Amino acid sequence: MRKRLTQKERKEITRKLLLESAVEIFAKFGFHGASVDKIADHAGFSKGAVYGHFSI
């Protein structure tokens, strides 16, 4: 049986996935072509998740 993740662990995973997505989107589209929407969508989260995990 797998242990349930804590809220802190889930937040850390989400943040990591968003960062990985950002790296991929910036590499693919460049600085001017990247957007919060593209990063969030690529990671499978809402734009609100990006704003919730990072000060923008």
All heavy atoms as atom14 arrays in JSON, in Angstrom:
{
  "sequence": "MRKRLTQKERKEITRKLLLESAVEIFAKFGFHGASVDKIADHAGFSKGAVYGHFSI",
  "atom14_mask": [
    [1, 1, 1, 1, 1, 1, 1, 1, 0, 0, 0, 0, 0, 0],
    [1, 1, 1, 1, 1, 1, 1, 1, 1, 1, 1, 0, 0, 0],
    [1, 1, 1, 1, 1, 1, 1, 1, 1, 0, 0, 0, 0, 0],
    [1, 1, 1, 1, 1, 1, 1, 1, 1, 1, 1, 0, 0, 0],
    [1, 1, 1, 1, 1, 1, 1, 1, 0, 0, 0, 0, 0, 0],
    [1, 1, 1, 1, 1, 1, 1, 0, 0, 0, 0, 0, 0, 0],
    [1, 1, 1, 1, 1, 1, 1, 1, 1, 0, 0, 0, 0, 0],
    [1, 1, 1, 1, 1, 1, 1, 1, 1, 0, 0, 0, 0, 0],
    [1, 1, 1, 1, 1, 1, 1, 1, 1, 0, 0, 0, 0, 0],
    [1, 1, 1, 1, 1, 1, 1, 1, 1, 1, 1, 0, 0, 0],
    [1, 1, 1, 1, 1, 1, 1, 1, 1, 0, 0, 0, 0, 0],
    [1, 1, 1, 1, 1, 1, 1, 1, 1, 0, 0, 0, 0, 0],
    [1, 1, 1, 1, 1, 1, 1, 1, 0, 0, 0, 0, 0, 0],
    [1, 1, 1, 1, 1, 1, 1, 0, 0, 0, 0, 0, 0, 0],
    [1, 1, 1, 1, 1, 1, 1, 1, 1, 1, 1, 0, 0, 0],
    [1, 1, 1, 1, 1, 1, 1, 1, 1, 0, 0, 0, 0, 0],
    [1, 1, 1, 1, 1, 1, 1, 1, 0, 0, 0, 0, 0, 0],
    [1, 1, 1, 1, 1, 1, 1, 1, 0, 0, 0, 0, 0, 0],
    [1, 1, 1, 1, 1, 1, 1, 1, 0, 0, 0, 0, 0, 0],
    [1, 1, 1, 1, 1, 1, 1, 1, 1, 0, 0, 0, 0, 0],
    [1, 1, 1, 1, 1, 1, 0, 0, 0, 0, 0, 0, 0, 0],
    [1, 1, 1, 1, 1, 0, 0, 0, 0, 0, 0, 0, 0, 0],
    [1, 1, 1, 1, 1, 1, 1, 0, 0, 0, 0, 0, 0, 0],
    [1, 1, 1, 1, 1, 1, 1, 1, 1, 0, 0, 0, 0, 0],
    [1, 1, 1, 1, 1, 1, 1, 1, 0, 0, 0, 0, 0, 0],
    [1, 1, 1, 1, 1, 1, 1, 1, 1, 1, 1, 0, 0, 0],
    [1, 1, 1, 1, 1, 0, 0, 0, 0, 0, 0, 0, 0, 0],
    [1, 1, 1, 1, 1, 1, 1, 1, 1, 0, 0, 0, 0, 0],
    [1, 1, 1, 1, 1, 1, 1, 1, 1, 1, 1, 0, 0, 0],
    [1, 1, 1, 1, 0, 0, 0, 0, 0, 0, 0, 0, 0, 0],
    [1, 1, 1, 1, 1, 1, 1, 1, 1, 1, 1, 0, 0, 0],
    [1, 1, 1, 1, 1, 1, 1, 1, 1, 1, 0, 0, 0, 0],
    [1, 1, 1, 1, 0, 0, 0, 0, 0, 0, 0, 0, 0, 0],
    [1, 1, 1, 1, 1, 0, 0, 0, 0, 0, 0, 0, 0, 0],
    [1, 1, 1, 1, 1, 1, 0, 0, 0, 0, 0, 0, 0, 0],
    [1, 1, 1, 1, 1, 1, 1, 0, 0, 0, 0, 0, 0, 0],
    [1, 1, 1, 1, 1, 1, 1, 1, 0, 0, 0, 0, 0, 0],
    [1, 1, 1, 1, 1, 1, 1, 1, 1, 0, 0, 0, 0, 0],
    [1, 1, 1, 1, 1, 1, 1, 1, 0, 0, 0, 0, 0, 0],
    [1, 1, 1, 1, 1, 0, 0, 0, 0, 0, 0, 0, 0, 0],
    [1, 1, 1, 1, 1, 1, 1, 1, 0, 0, 0, 0, 0, 0],
    [1, 1, 1, 1, 1, 1, 1, 1, 1, 1, 0, 0, 0, 0],
    [1, 1, 1, 1, 1, 0, 0, 0, 0, 0, 0, 0, 0, 0],
    [1, 1, 1, 1, 0, 0, 0, 0, 0, 0, 0, 0, 0, 0],
    [1, 1, 1, 1, 1, 1, 1, 1, 1, 1, 1, 0, 0, 0],
    [1, 1, 1, 1, 1, 1, 0, 0, 0, 0, 0, 0, 0, 0],
    [1, 1, 1, 1, 1, 1, 1, 1, 1, 0, 0, 0, 0, 0],
    [1, 1, 1, 1, 0, 0, 0, 0, 0, 0, 0, 0, 0, 0],
    [1, 1, 1, 1, 1, 0, 0, 0, 0, 0, 0, 0, 0, 0],
    [1, 1, 1, 1, 1, 1, 1, 0, 0, 0, 0, 0, 0, 0],
    [1, 1, 1, 1, 1, 1, 1, 1, 1, 1, 1, 1, 0, 0],
    [1, 1, 1, 1, 0, 0, 0, 0, 0, 0, 0, 0, 0, 0],
    [1, 1, 1, 1, 1, 1, 1, 1, 1, 1, 0, 0, 0, 0],
    [1, 1, 1, 1, 1, 1, 1, 1, 1, 1, 1, 0, 0, 0],
    [1, 1, 1, 1, 1, 1, 0, 0, 0, 0, 0, 0, 0, 0],
    [1, 1, 1, 1, 1, 1, 1, 1, 0, 0, 0, 0, 0, 0]
  ],
  "atom14_positions": [
    [[0.85, -1.18, 0.0], [0.0, 0.0, 0.0], [0.89, 1.24, 0.0], [1.86, 1.31, 0.72], [-0.91, 0.0, 1.23], [-1.83, 1.16, 1.19], [-2.99, 1.53, 2.51], [-3.3, 0.16, 3.46], [0.0, 0.0, 0.0], [0.0, 0.0, 0.0], [0.0, 0.0, 0.0], [0.0, 0.0, 0.0], [0.0, 0.0, 0.0], [0.0, 0.0, 0.0]],
    [[0.51, 2.22, -0.85], [1.28, 3.45, -0.93], [0.77, 4.46, 0.09], [-0.42, 4.54, 0.34], [1.16, 4.05, -2.32], [1.86, 3.21, -3.36], [1.63, 3.69, -4.74], [1.94, 5.11, -4.86], [2.01, 5.74, -6.01], [1.8, 5.1, -7.13], [2.28, 7.03, -6.06], [0.0, 0.0, 0.0], [0.0, 0.0, 0.0], [0.0, 0.0, 0.0]],
    [[1.71, 5.18, 0.67], [1.32, 6.2, 1.65], [0.78, 7.42, 0.92], [1.22, 7.75, -0.18], [2.53, 6.53, 2.52], [2.99, 7.93, 2.45], [4.21, 8.22, 3.25], [4.64, 9.59, 2.79], [5.27, 10.45, 3.61], [0.0, 0.0, 0.0], [0.0, 0.0, 0.0], [0.0, 0.0, 0.0], [0.0, 0.0, 0.0], [0.0, 0.0, 0.0]],
    [[-0.19, 8.06, 1.51], [-0.74, 9.3, 0.93], [0.26, 10.42, 1.1], [0.93, 10.54, 2.11], [-2.02, 9.69, 1.66], [-3.23, 8.95, 1.2], [-4.44, 9.48, 1.86], [-4.93, 10.63, 1.09], [-6.07, 11.23, 1.33], [-6.82, 10.85, 2.32], [-6.46, 12.24, 0.59], [0.0, 0.0, 0.0], [0.0, 0.0, 0.0], [0.0, 0.0, 0.0]],
    [[0.35, 11.25, 0.08], [1.25, 12.39, 0.15], [0.64, 13.48, 1.03], [-0.57, 13.68, 1.04], [1.48, 12.96, -1.25], [2.17, 12.05, -2.25], [2.21, 12.72, -3.61], [3.54, 11.66, -1.8], [0.0, 0.0, 0.0], [0.0, 0.0, 0.0], [0.0, 0.0, 0.0], [0.0, 0.0, 0.0], [0.0, 0.0, 0.0], [0.0, 0.0, 0.0]],
    [[1.5, 14.17, 1.74], [1.03, 15.3, 2.54], [0.79, 16.48, 1.61], [1.24, 16.49, 0.47], [2.07, 15.69, 3.61], [3.24, 16.18, 2.94], [2.44, 14.52, 4.51], [0.0, 0.0, 0.0], [0.0, 0.0, 0.0], [0.0, 0.0, 0.0], [0.0, 0.0, 0.0], [0.0, 0.0, 0.0], [0.0, 0.0, 0.0], [0.0, 0.0, 0.0]],
    [[0.1, 17.48, 2.12], [-0.15, 18.69, 1.34], [1.18, 19.33, 0.93], [1.34, 19.78, -0.2], [-0.99, 19.67, 2.12], [-1.33, 20.93, 1.33], [-2.22, 21.88, 2.1], [-2.43, 21.73, 3.29], [-2.73, 22.88, 1.42], [0.0, 0.0, 0.0], [0.0, 0.0, 0.0], [0.0, 0.0, 0.0], [0.0, 0.0, 0.0], [0.0, 0.0, 0.0]],
    [[2.14, 19.35, 1.83], [3.45, 19.92, 1.55], [4.13, 19.16, 0.42], [4.71, 19.76, -0.49], [4.32, 19.9, 2.8], [5.68, 20.51, 2.6], [6.51, 20.45, 3.86], [7.9, 21.02, 3.58], [8.78, 20.9, 4.73], [0.0, 0.0, 0.0], [0.0, 0.0, 0.0], [0.0, 0.0, 0.0], [0.0, 0.0, 0.0], [0.0, 0.0, 0.0]],
    [[4.06, 17.84, 0.45], [4.68, 17.02, -0.6], [4.0, 17.26, -1.95], [4.67, 17.35, -2.99], [4.61, 15.54, -0.24], [5.5, 15.15, 0.93], [5.22, 13.76, 1.47], [4.05, 13.31, 1.43], [6.18, 13.11, 1.93], [0.0, 0.0, 0.0], [0.0, 0.0, 0.0], [0.0, 0.0, 0.0], [0.0, 0.0, 0.0], [0.0, 0.0, 0.0]],
    [[2.66, 17.34, -1.95], [1.93, 17.62, -3.19], [2.32, 18.98, -3.77], [2.49, 19.12, -4.98], [0.42, 17.53, -2.97], [-0.09, 16.12, -2.78], [-1.6, 16.01, -2.84], [-2.33, 17.0, -2.07], [-2.64, 16.9, -0.79], [-2.33, 15.84, -0.11], [-3.33, 17.86, -0.19], [0.0, 0.0, 0.0], [0.0, 0.0, 0.0], [0.0, 0.0, 0.0]],
    [[2.46, 19.98, -2.91], [2.84, 21.31, -3.36], [4.25, 21.3, -3.96], [4.5, 21.94, -4.97], [2.78, 22.32, -2.21], [1.38, 22.75, -1.86], [1.39, 23.81, -0.78], [0.0, 24.29, -0.49], [0.0, 25.41, 0.48], [0.0, 0.0, 0.0], [0.0, 0.0, 0.0], [0.0, 0.0, 0.0], [0.0, 0.0, 0.0], [0.0, 0.0, 0.0]],
    [[5.16, 20.56, -3.34], [6.52, 20.47, -3.85], [6.54, 19.8, -5.22], [7.27, 20.23, -6.12], [7.4, 19.7, -2.87], [7.71, 20.45, -1.6], [8.42, 19.61, -0.55], [8.69, 18.41, -0.8], [8.7, 20.15, 0.53], [0.0, 0.0, 0.0], [0.0, 0.0, 0.0], [0.0, 0.0, 0.0], [0.0, 0.0, 0.0], [0.0, 0.0, 0.0]],
    [[5.74, 18.78, -5.4], [5.66, 18.08, -6.68], [5.09, 19.0, -7.75], [5.6, 19.08, -8.87], [4.84, 16.78, -6.55], [5.62, 15.76, -5.71], [4.5, 16.2, -7.92], [4.81, 14.56, -5.29], [0.0, 0.0, 0.0], [0.0, 0.0, 0.0], [0.0, 0.0, 0.0], [0.0, 0.0, 0.0], [0.0, 0.0, 0.0], [0.0, 0.0, 0.0]],
    [[4.02, 19.71, -7.41], [3.41, 20.64, -8.37], [4.41, 21.71, -8.78], [4.55, 22.01, -9.97], [2.15, 21.29, -7.76], [1.21, 20.27, -7.45], [1.53, 22.29, -8.72], [0.0, 0.0, 0.0], [0.0, 0.0, 0.0], [0.0, 0.0, 0.0], [0.0, 0.0, 0.0], [0.0, 0.0, 0.0], [0.0, 0.0, 0.0], [0.0, 0.0, 0.0]],
    [[5.11, 22.27, -7.82], [6.1, 23.31, -8.11], [7.19, 22.76, -9.04], [7.58, 23.41, -10.0], [6.7, 23.83, -6.81], [7.67, 24.98, -7.0], [8.18, 25.48, -5.65], [9.18, 26.49, -5.82], [8.98, 27.79, -5.89], [7.75, 28.26, -5.82], [9.96, 28.63, -6.05], [0.0, 0.0, 0.0], [0.0, 0.0, 0.0], [0.0, 0.0, 0.0]],
    [[7.65, 21.56, -8.76], [8.69, 20.93, -9.59], [8.18, 20.72, -11.01], [8.89, 21.0, -11.99], [9.12, 19.6, -8.98], [10.2, 18.9, -9.75], [10.58, 17.57, -9.11], [11.64, 16.91, -9.97], [11.58, 15.5, -9.98], [0.0, 0.0, 0.0], [0.0, 0.0, 0.0], [0.0, 0.0, 0.0], [0.0, 0.0, 0.0], [0.0, 0.0, 0.0]],
    [[6.96, 20.23, -11.16], [6.39, 20.02, -12.49], [6.24, 21.33, -13.25], [6.49, 21.4, -14.46], [5.04, 19.3, -12.38], [5.1, 17.85, -11.93], [3.69, 17.33, -11.64], [5.8, 16.99, -12.96], [0.0, 0.0, 0.0], [0.0, 0.0, 0.0], [0.0, 0.0, 0.0], [0.0, 0.0, 0.0], [0.0, 0.0, 0.0], [0.0, 0.0, 0.0]],
    [[5.85, 22.38, -12.56], [5.72, 23.7, -13.2], [7.08, 24.23, -13.65], [7.21, 24.78, -14.74], [5.04, 24.69, -12.26], [3.55, 24.46, -12.02], [3.06, 25.29, -10.84], [2.75, 24.77, -13.28], [0.0, 0.0, 0.0], [0.0, 0.0, 0.0], [0.0, 0.0, 0.0], [0.0, 0.0, 0.0], [0.0, 0.0, 0.0], [0.0, 0.0, 0.0]],
    [[8.11, 24.05, -12.82], [9.45, 24.49, -13.2], [9.97, 23.71, -14.4], [10.56, 24.3, -15.32], [10.41, 24.33, -12.01], [10.28, 25.37, -10.92], [11.12, 24.97, -9.7], [10.72, 26.73, -11.42], [0.0, 0.0, 0.0], [0.0, 0.0, 0.0], [0.0, 0.0, 0.0], [0.0, 0.0, 0.0], [0.0, 0.0, 0.0], [0.0, 0.0, 0.0]],
    [[9.76, 22.4, -14.41], [10.19, 21.58, -15.54], [9.46, 22.0, -16.82], [10.06, 22.08, -17.9], [9.95, 20.1, -15.25], [10.89, 19.55, -14.2], [10.53, 18.13, -13.77], [9.49, 17.59, -14.21], [11.3, 17.57, -12.96], [0.0, 0.0, 0.0], [0.0, 0.0, 0.0], [0.0, 0.0, 0.0], [0.0, 0.0, 0.0], [0.0, 0.0, 0.0]],
    [[8.18, 22.29, -16.68], [7.4, 22.75, -17.82], [7.93, 24.08, -18.34], [8.05, 24.28, -19.54], [5.93, 22.89, -17.41], [5.16, 23.4, -18.47], [0.0, 0.0, 0.0], [0.0, 0.0, 0.0], [0.0, 0.0, 0.0], [0.0, 0.0, 0.0], [0.0, 0.0, 0.0], [0.0, 0.0, 0.0], [0.0, 0.0, 0.0], [0.0, 0.0, 0.0]],
    [[8.26, 24.98, -17.42], [8.78, 26.29, -17.82], [10.08, 26.15, -18.61], [10.26, 26.82, -19.64], [9.0, 27.16, -16.58], [0.0, 0.0, 0.0], [0.0, 0.0, 0.0], [0.0, 0.0, 0.0], [0.0, 0.0, 0.0], [0.0, 0.0, 0.0], [0.0, 0.0, 0.0], [0.0, 0.0, 0.0], [0.0, 0.0, 0.0], [0.0, 0.0, 0.0]],
    [[10.95, 25.28, -18.16], [12.21, 25.06, -18.87], [11.94, 24.59, -20.29], [12.52, 25.09, -21.26], [13.09, 24.05, -18.11], [14.27, 23.59, -18.97], [13.59, 24.64, -16.8], [0.0, 0.0, 0.0], [0.0, 0.0, 0.0], [0.0, 0.0, 0.0], [0.0, 0.0, 0.0], [0.0, 0.0, 0.0], [0.0, 0.0, 0.0], [0.0, 0.0, 0.0]],
    [[11.03, 23.64, -20.43], [10.7, 23.1, -21.76], [10.05, 24.15, -22.65], [10.37, 24.25, -23.84], [9.8, 21.88, -21.61], [10.51, 20.7, -20.98], [9.59, 19.51, -20.72], [8.51, 19.44, -21.34], [9.96, 18.66, -19.9], [0.0, 0.0, 0.0], [0.0, 0.0, 0.0], [0.0, 0.0, 0.0], [0.0, 0.0, 0.0], [0.0, 0.0, 0.0]],
    [[9.15, 24.93, -22.1], [8.45, 25.96, -22.89], [9.42, 27.06, -23.31], [9.4, 27.51, -24.46], [7.24, 26.53, -22.11], [6.17, 25.46, -21.93], [6.67, 27.77, -22.79], [5.57, 24.92, -23.23], [0.0, 0.0, 0.0], [0.0, 0.0, 0.0], [0.0, 0.0, 0.0], [0.0, 0.0, 0.0], [0.0, 0.0, 0.0], [0.0, 0.0, 0.0]],
    [[10.29, 27.5, -22.4], [11.27, 28.52, -22.77], [12.23, 28.0, -23.83], [12.62, 28.73, -24.74], [12.04, 29.02, -21.54], [11.32, 30.1, -20.78], [10.52, 29.79, -19.69], [11.44, 31.43, -21.15], [9.85, 30.78, -19.0], [10.78, 32.43, -20.46], [9.97, 32.11, -19.39], [0.0, 0.0, 0.0], [0.0, 0.0, 0.0], [0.0, 0.0, 0.0]],
    [[12.62, 26.73, -23.72], [13.53, 26.14, -24.72], [12.85, 26.05, -26.09], [13.48, 26.27, -27.12], [13.97, 24.76, -24.27], [0.0, 0.0, 0.0], [0.0, 0.0, 0.0], [0.0, 0.0, 0.0], [0.0, 0.0, 0.0], [0.0, 0.0, 0.0], [0.0, 0.0, 0.0], [0.0, 0.0, 0.0], [0.0, 0.0, 0.0], [0.0, 0.0, 0.0]],
    [[11.56, 25.75, -26.09], [10.83, 25.57, -27.34], [10.44, 26.9, -27.99], [10.56, 27.06, -29.21], [9.58, 24.73, -27.09], [8.8, 24.4, -28.33], [7.67, 23.43, -28.01], [6.91, 23.06, -29.28], [5.87, 22.07, -29.0], [0.0, 0.0, 0.0], [0.0, 0.0, 0.0], [0.0, 0.0, 0.0], [0.0, 0.0, 0.0], [0.0, 0.0, 0.0]],
    [[9.97, 27.85, -27.19], [9.41, 29.09, -27.73], [10.25, 30.34, -27.49], [9.94, 31.41, -28.02], [8.01, 29.34, -27.15], [7.01, 28.29, -27.51], [6.65, 27.3, -26.61], [6.42, 28.27, -28.77], [5.72, 26.32, -26.95], [5.5, 27.3, -29.12], [5.15, 26.31, -28.2], [0.0, 0.0, 0.0], [0.0, 0.0, 0.0], [0.0, 0.0, 0.0]],
    [[11.27, 30.23, -26.65], [12.08, 31.4, -26.32], [11.38, 32.29, -25.31], [10.22, 32.08, -24.95], [0.0, 0.0, 0.0], [0.0, 0.0, 0.0], [0.0, 0.0, 0.0], [0.0, 0.0, 0.0], [0.0, 0.0, 0.0], [0.0, 0.0, 0.0], [0.0, 0.0, 0.0], [0.0, 0.0, 0.0], [0.0, 0.0, 0.0], [0.0, 0.0, 0.0]],
    [[12.11, 33.31, -24.86], [11.59, 34.2, -23.82], [10.31, 34.9, -24.24], [9.33, 34.95, -23.49], [12.66, 35.24, -23.46], [12.23, 36.2, -22.41], [12.21, 35.83, -21.07], [11.81, 37.48, -22.74], [11.79, 36.72, -20.09], [11.39, 38.38, -21.77], [11.38, 37.99, -20.43], [0.0, 0.0, 0.0], [0.0, 0.0, 0.0], [0.0, 0.0, 0.0]],
    [[10.27, 35.42, -25.46], [9.12, 36.19, -25.91], [7.94, 35.31, -26.32], [6.8, 35.78, -26.36], [9.51, 37.14, -27.05], [10.45, 38.2, -26.6], [10.06, 39.25, -25.79], [11.77, 38.37, -26.81], [11.1, 40.02, -25.53], [12.15, 39.51, -26.13], [0.0, 0.0, 0.0], [0.0, 0.0, 0.0], [0.0, 0.0, 0.0], [0.0, 0.0, 0.0]],
    [[8.2, 34.05, -26.61], [7.12, 33.16, -27.02], [6.51, 32.37, -25.89], [5.44, 31.77, -26.03], [0.0, 0.0, 0.0], [0.0, 0.0, 0.0], [0.0, 0.0, 0.0], [0.0, 0.0, 0.0], [0.0, 0.0, 0.0], [0.0, 0.0, 0.0], [0.0, 0.0, 0.0], [0.0, 0.0, 0.0], [0.0, 0.0, 0.0], [0.0, 0.0, 0.0]],
    [[7.19, 32.36, -24.75], [6.68, 31.62, -23.58], [5.6, 32.45, -22.88], [5.61, 33.68, -22.94], [7.81, 31.32, -22.61], [0.0, 0.0, 0.0], [0.0, 0.0, 0.0], [0.0, 0.0, 0.0], [0.0, 0.0, 0.0], [0.0, 0.0, 0.0], [0.0, 0.0, 0.0], [0.0, 0.0, 0.0], [0.0, 0.0, 0.0], [0.0, 0.0, 0.0]],
    [[4.67, 31.78, -22.26], [3.63, 32.48, -21.49], [3.22, 31.63, -20.31], [3.47, 30.41, -20.27], [2.4, 32.75, -22.37], [1.74, 31.54, -22.67], [0.0, 0.0, 0.0], [0.0, 0.0, 0.0], [0.0, 0.0, 0.0], [0.0, 0.0, 0.0], [0.0, 0.0, 0.0], [0.0, 0.0, 0.0], [0.0, 0.0, 0.0], [0.0, 0.0, 0.0]],
    [[2.61, 32.27, -19.33], [2.1, 31.55, -18.16], [1.08, 30.51, -18.6], [1.08, 29.39, -18.1], [1.49, 32.54, -17.14], [0.79, 31.81, -16.01], [2.56, 33.46, -16.59], [0.0, 0.0, 0.0], [0.0, 0.0, 0.0], [0.0, 0.0, 0.0], [0.0, 0.0, 0.0], [0.0, 0.0, 0.0], [0.0, 0.0, 0.0], [0.0, 0.0, 0.0]],
    [[0.23, 30.87, -19.56], [-0.77, 29.92, -20.06], [-0.11, 28.68, -20.66], [-0.55, 27.56, -20.39], [-1.65, 30.59, -21.12], [-2.64, 31.57, -20.52], [-3.24, 31.24, -19.48], [-2.82, 32.65, -21.1], [0.0, 0.0, 0.0], [0.0, 0.0, 0.0], [0.0, 0.0, 0.0], [0.0, 0.0, 0.0], [0.0, 0.0, 0.0], [0.0, 0.0, 0.0]],
    [[0.92, 28.88, -21.48], [1.6, 27.74, -22.11], [2.28, 26.86, -21.07], [2.24, 25.63, -21.16], [2.64, 28.23, -23.13], [2.04, 28.75, -24.4], [3.12, 29.26, -25.35], [2.51, 29.87, -26.59], [3.5, 30.54, -27.43], [0.0, 0.0, 0.0], [0.0, 0.0, 0.0], [0.0, 0.0, 0.0], [0.0, 0.0, 0.0], [0.0, 0.0, 0.0]],
    [[2.93, 27.47, -20.1], [3.62, 26.72, -19.05], [2.62, 25.9, -18.24], [2.82, 24.71, -18.01], [4.43, 27.67, -18.15], [5.58, 28.27, -18.95], [4.93, 26.96, -16.9], [6.27, 29.45, -18.27], [0.0, 0.0, 0.0], [0.0, 0.0, 0.0], [0.0, 0.0, 0.0], [0.0, 0.0, 0.0], [0.0, 0.0, 0.0], [0.0, 0.0, 0.0]],
    [[1.55, 26.54, -17.81], [0.54, 25.84, -17.01], [-0.1, 24.71, -17.8], [-0.23, 23.59, -17.29], [-0.53, 26.84, -16.55], [0.0, 0.0, 0.0], [0.0, 0.0, 0.0], [0.0, 0.0, 0.0], [0.0, 0.0, 0.0], [0.0, 0.0, 0.0], [0.0, 0.0, 0.0], [0.0, 0.0, 0.0], [0.0, 0.0, 0.0], [0.0, 0.0, 0.0]],
    [[-0.47, 24.98, -19.04], [-1.11, 23.97, -19.87], [-0.19, 22.78, -20.1], [-0.6, 21.63, -19.99], [-1.54, 24.58, -21.2], [-2.35, 23.62, -22.04], [-3.39, 23.13, -21.54], [-1.94, 23.35, -23.18], [0.0, 0.0, 0.0], [0.0, 0.0, 0.0], [0.0, 0.0, 0.0], [0.0, 0.0, 0.0], [0.0, 0.0, 0.0], [0.0, 0.0, 0.0]],
    [[1.07, 23.05, -20.39], [2.04, 21.99, -20.64], [2.22, 21.1, -19.41], [2.41, 19.9, -19.53], [3.38, 22.6, -21.07], [4.41, 21.6, -21.44], [4.33, 20.84, -22.58], [5.56, 21.23, -20.83], [5.38, 20.04, -22.65], [6.14, 20.26, -21.59], [0.0, 0.0, 0.0], [0.0, 0.0, 0.0], [0.0, 0.0, 0.0], [0.0, 0.0, 0.0]],
    [[2.15, 21.7, -18.22], [2.32, 20.96, -16.97], [1.02, 20.27, -16.53], [1.04, 19.43, -15.63], [2.8, 21.9, -15.86], [0.0, 0.0, 0.0], [0.0, 0.0, 0.0], [0.0, 0.0, 0.0], [0.0, 0.0, 0.0], [0.0, 0.0, 0.0], [0.0, 0.0, 0.0], [0.0, 0.0, 0.0], [0.0, 0.0, 0.0], [0.0, 0.0, 0.0]],
    [[-0.09, 20.65, -17.17], [-1.37, 20.04, -16.79], [-2.06, 20.72, -15.62], [-2.87, 20.1, -14.92], [0.0, 0.0, 0.0], [0.0, 0.0, 0.0], [0.0, 0.0, 0.0], [0.0, 0.0, 0.0], [0.0, 0.0, 0.0], [0.0, 0.0, 0.0], [0.0, 0.0, 0.0], [0.0, 0.0, 0.0], [0.0, 0.0, 0.0], [0.0, 0.0, 0.0]],
    [[-1.75, 21.99, -15.42], [-2.34, 22.75, -14.32], [-3.0, 24.02, -14.86], [-2.82, 24.39, -16.01], [-1.27, 23.15, -13.29], [-0.66, 21.98, -12.58], [0.58, 21.5, -12.95], [-1.32, 21.35, -11.55], [1.16, 20.42, -12.32], [-0.76, 20.26, -10.9], [0.48, 19.79, -11.28], [0.0, 0.0, 0.0], [0.0, 0.0, 0.0], [0.0, 0.0, 0.0]],
    [[-3.72, 24.7, -14.0], [-4.33, 25.97, -14.37], [-3.29, 27.09, -14.21], [-2.28, 26.93, -13.54], [-5.53, 26.28, -13.47], [-5.09, 26.54, -12.15], [0.0, 0.0, 0.0], [0.0, 0.0, 0.0], [0.0, 0.0, 0.0], [0.0, 0.0, 0.0], [0.0, 0.0, 0.0], [0.0, 0.0, 0.0], [0.0, 0.0, 0.0], [0.0, 0.0, 0.0]],
    [[-3.58, 28.21, -14.84], [-2.73, 29.39, -14.69], [-2.67, 29.81, -13.22], [-1.64, 30.27, -12.74], [-3.28, 30.51, -15.57], [-2.45, 31.75, -15.58], [-2.83, 32.76, -16.65], [-4.29, 33.05, -16.74], [-4.6, 34.13, -17.69], [0.0, 0.0, 0.0], [0.0, 0.0, 0.0], [0.0, 0.0, 0.0], [0.0, 0.0, 0.0], [0.0, 0.0, 0.0]],
    [[-3.75, 29.61, -12.5], [-3.78, 29.94, -11.08], [-2.76, 29.16, -10.27], [-2.23, 29.67, -9.28], [0.0, 0.0, 0.0], [0.0, 0.0, 0.0], [0.0, 0.0, 0.0], [0.0, 0.0, 0.0], [0.0, 0.0, 0.0], [0.0, 0.0, 0.0], [0.0, 0.0, 0.0], [0.0, 0.0, 0.0], [0.0, 0.0, 0.0], [0.0, 0.0, 0.0]],
    [[-2.46, 27.93, -10.7], [-1.45, 27.14, -10.0], [-0.08, 27.8, -10.11], [0.69, 27.81, -9.16], [-1.39, 25.72, -10.56], [0.0, 0.0, 0.0], [0.0, 0.0, 0.0], [0.0, 0.0, 0.0], [0.0, 0.0, 0.0], [0.0, 0.0, 0.0], [0.0, 0.0, 0.0], [0.0, 0.0, 0.0], [0.0, 0.0, 0.0], [0.0, 0.0, 0.0]],
    [[0.2, 28.37, -11.28], [1.49, 29.06, -11.46], [1.55, 30.26, -10.51], [2.52, 30.44, -9.79], [1.68, 29.53, -12.93], [2.97, 30.31, -13.06], [1.66, 28.34, -13.88], [0.0, 0.0, 0.0], [0.0, 0.0, 0.0], [0.0, 0.0, 0.0], [0.0, 0.0, 0.0], [0.0, 0.0, 0.0], [0.0, 0.0, 0.0], [0.0, 0.0, 0.0]],
    [[0.5, 31.07, -10.52], [0.48, 32.23, -9.64], [0.48, 31.84, -8.17], [1.02, 32.55, -7.32], [-0.74, 33.11, -9.95], [-0.65, 33.81, -11.27], [-1.53, 33.53, -12.31], [0.34, 34.77, -11.5], [-1.43, 34.16, -13.53], [0.45, 35.42, -12.72], [-0.43, 35.11, -13.72], [-0.33, 35.75, -14.94], [0.0, 0.0, 0.0], [0.0, 0.0, 0.0]],
    [[-0.11, 30.7, -7.85], [-0.15, 30.23, -6.46], [1.19, 29.75, -5.94], [1.45, 29.77, -4.74], [0.0, 0.0, 0.0], [0.0, 0.0, 0.0], [0.0, 0.0, 0.0], [0.0, 0.0, 0.0], [0.0, 0.0, 0.0], [0.0, 0.0, 0.0], [0.0, 0.0, 0.0], [0.0, 0.0, 0.0], [0.0, 0.0, 0.0], [0.0, 0.0, 0.0]],
    [[2.06, 29.32, -6.84], [3.36, 28.77, -6.43], [4.52, 29.73, -6.64], [5.62, 29.47, -6.14], [3.63, 27.46, -7.19], [2.79, 26.33, -6.7], [3.14, 25.55, -5.61], [1.6, 25.86, -7.13], [2.21, 24.65, -5.41], [1.25, 24.82, -6.31], [0.0, 0.0, 0.0], [0.0, 0.0, 0.0], [0.0, 0.0, 0.0], [0.0, 0.0, 0.0]],
    [[4.3, 30.81, -7.4], [5.38, 31.74, -7.7], [4.87, 33.16, -7.61], [3.76, 33.47, -8.0], [5.93, 31.5, -9.11], [6.47, 30.1, -9.3], [5.66, 29.11, -9.85], [7.76, 29.79, -8.92], [6.14, 27.82, -10.01], [8.25, 28.5, -9.07], [7.44, 27.51, -9.61], [0.0, 0.0, 0.0], [0.0, 0.0, 0.0], [0.0, 0.0, 0.0]],
    [[5.72, 34.04, -7.12], [5.4, 35.47, -7.08], [5.7, 36.05, -8.44], [6.85, 36.05, -8.88], [6.22, 36.18, -6.02], [5.95, 35.65, -4.76], [0.0, 0.0, 0.0], [0.0, 0.0, 0.0], [0.0, 0.0, 0.0], [0.0, 0.0, 0.0], [0.0, 0.0, 0.0], [0.0, 0.0, 0.0], [0.0, 0.0, 0.0], [0.0, 0.0, 0.0]],
    [[4.7, 36.52, -9.11], [4.88, 37.07, -10.46], [4.46, 38.52, -10.46], [3.52, 38.91, -9.89], [4.07, 36.27, -11.51], [4.57, 34.84, -11.51], [4.19, 36.9, -12.87], [3.82, 33.93, -12.46], [0.0, 0.0, 0.0], [0.0, 0.0, 0.0], [0.0, 0.0, 0.0], [0.0, 0.0, 0.0], [0.0, 0.0, 0.0], [0.0, 0.0, 0.0]]
  ]
}
